[in-house]
């Protein structure tokens, strides 16, 4: 049987459409790659602040990862690929450790330009040499108070220094690897002179308020004075050593 030229042309078009549609369907019905559903792992934070752990692991998440925090339960539910979950687990294990104890040695020194020194305490000679490297305007140094106090990570500590001063601080973090102690906040307050003999309680004025990181066993000197032209200044020295 012979086909006409028109029927043959229509048959060719139909065959071509079938082939094109077949190819289109094949390209869009390919099997979905495995791993579209990411695993979720629950981490319980025992010692550290769960908010700090959240901030620590957040940069480790992949583009598809997510984390849900339960502050009351101190848990983090992390959804991500297995490799990222392993990195996060290792990070949390190295950070969420029992709080370390730190011995913090403090000295409070009054420097003046009023007179020549009569006798300098041997305990502050090293500090005086360090201060003289910065400024030679001070001629007399007097030790107002000195103490060593043991504090734990995350805890606050306070100690009276001399008759009129109080030092308060909080140890935020201790790094054994970097031999670093981070102080979240340290304040120095001066007791106000009472103008009312019948007033109850004592009031203080803030002299210094700071935060810093300190290498273990390294001496840090902090200064506090109201005016550049003042002939008196307070200096505080700090050293910190983590207990094994």
Buried (B, 14 or more C-beta within 10 A) or exposed (E): EEEEEEEEEEEEEEEEEEEEEEEEEEEEEEEEEEEEEBEEBEBEBEEBBBEBBBEBBBEBBBEEBEBEBEEEEBBBEBBBBEEBBEBBBEBBEEBBEEBBBBBBBBBBBBBBEEEEEEEBBEEBEEBBEBBEEEEEEBEBBBBBBBEEBEBBBBEEBEBEBBEBBBBBBBBBBBBEEEBBBBBBEBBBBBBEEEEEEEEEEEEBEEBBEEEEBBEBEEBBBBBBBEEEEEEBBBBBBBBBBBEE
